[in-house]
Amino acid sequence: VVSGGHDYTDAPIDIASDLNDVVVTFTNAIPTLTGSVRDRSGKAIADGCAVIAFPVDPAQWINYGLNPRRILTVLTAADGTFRFREIPAGDYAVVAVPAAQADAWQAPGFFARVIAGASHIALAWGDQKQVDVRVMVPR
C-alpha cells in the first residue's frame, strides 16, 4: 500500500487526511524460506528447535500488534529442517532457539540481543530461498 510516495504496508495510515494517488498491490507470489538448524561446527541439529524470522529494521520490533505479519516462528522437523510458507517479502534476521523457548522473541530486547548472531536474508515476492541458522539461548 503506497500513498503519496510513502509505503504504508506495515504502518498506520491516517484516513482523516486526503488520500490521493493510493496504490494497493495484490500478489499470489508468496516467498518461501527453508533451511536447517546447525551447531557451531556446521552439523545439522535434529533436536526440536523453534526458528524465528524477524525484520532487520529495528523500527518493526515494536508496536507490531497482536498478530505481527513479519515476526514468524516455526518448529523444526525431526531432521532439523524448517519451512516458512507464507512469509512476506522483506529483509529478515533468522535465529533458532530451543523449542521450549519459542515465545522468547516476546521478551523486551530479544531482537537486539540476537541480531548480531542471526542469519540475514532478503526475500522478494516469489522468491524460494534457503538459509542455515544456529541455535541461540536467549538470556
Solvent accessible surface area in square Angstrom, and as a share of the most:
residue,aa,sasa,rsa
1,V,65,0.38
2,V,59,0.34
3,S,12,0.08
4,G,66,0.64
5,G,72,0.69
6,H,95,0.43
7,D,88,0.45
8,Y,54,0.21
9,T,55,0.32
10,D,71,0.37
11,A,43,0.33
12,P,127,0.80
13,I,56,0.28
14,D,90,0.47
15,I,140,0.71
16,A,99,0.77
17,S,59,0.38
18,D,114,0.59
19,L,71,0.35
20,N,93,0.48
21,D,111,0.58
22,V,65,0.37
23,V,82,0.47
24,V,75,0.43
25,T,109,0.63
26,F,179,0.74
27,T,64,0.37
28,N,143,0.73
29,A,40,0.31
30,I,72,0.37
31,P,0,0.00
32,T,22,0.13
33,L,0,0.00
34,T,31,0.18
35,G,3,0.03
36,S,7,0.05
37,V,0,0.00
38,R,77,0.28
39,D,53,0.28
40,R,215,0.78
41,S,100,0.65
42,G,38,0.37
43,K,143,0.61
44,A,45,0.35
45,I,34,0.17
46,A,65,0.50
47,D,105,0.55
48,G,50,0.48
49,C,6,0.04
50,A,0,0.00
51,V,0,0.00
52,I,0,0.00
53,A,0,0.00
54,F,0,0.00
55,P,5,0.03
56,V,50,0.29
57,D,65,0.34
58,P,83,0.52
59,A,74,0.57
60,Q,59,0.26
61,W,39,0.14
62,I,116,0.59
63,N,148,0.76
64,Y,76,0.29
65,G,53,0.51
66,L,188,0.94
67,N,137,0.70
68,P,21,0.13
69,R,119,0.43
70,R,32,0.12
71,I,10,0.05
72,L,41,0.20
73,T,53,0.31
74,V,37,0.21
75,L,118,0.58
76,T,18,0.10
77,A,56,0.43
78,A,93,0.72
79,D,86,0.45
80,G,0,0.00
81,T,56,0.32
82,F,9,0.04
83,R,110,0.40
84,F,5,0.02
85,R,168,0.61
86,E,139,0.62
87,I,0,0.00
88,P,13,0.08
89,A,15,0.11
90,G,25,0.24
91,D,86,0.45
92,Y,1,0.00
93,A,0,0.00
94,V,0,0.00
95,V,1,0.00
96,A,0,0.00
97,V,0,0.00
98,P,44,0.27
99,A,40,0.31
100,A,103,0.79
101,Q,65,0.29
102,A,29,0.22
103,D,87,0.45
104,A,17,0.14
105,W,32,0.11
106,Q,109,0.48
107,A,45,0.35
108,P,127,0.80
109,G,41,0.40
110,F,1,0.01
111,F,11,0.04
112,A,64,0.50
113,R,88,0.32
114,V,8,0.04
115,I,37,0.19
116,A,103,0.80
117,G,25,0.24
118,A,13,0.10
119,S,28,0.18
120,H,99,0.44
121,I,24,0.12
122,A,55,0.42
123,L,8,0.04
124,A,56,0.44
125,W,117,0.41
126,G,38,0.37
127,D,35,0.18
128,Q,153,0.68
129,K,78,0.33
130,Q,129,0.57
131,V,18,0.11
132,D,63,0.33
133,V,4,0.02
134,R,91,0.33
135,V,42,0.24
136,M,22,0.10
137,V,110,0.63
138,P,25,0.16
139,R,218,0.80
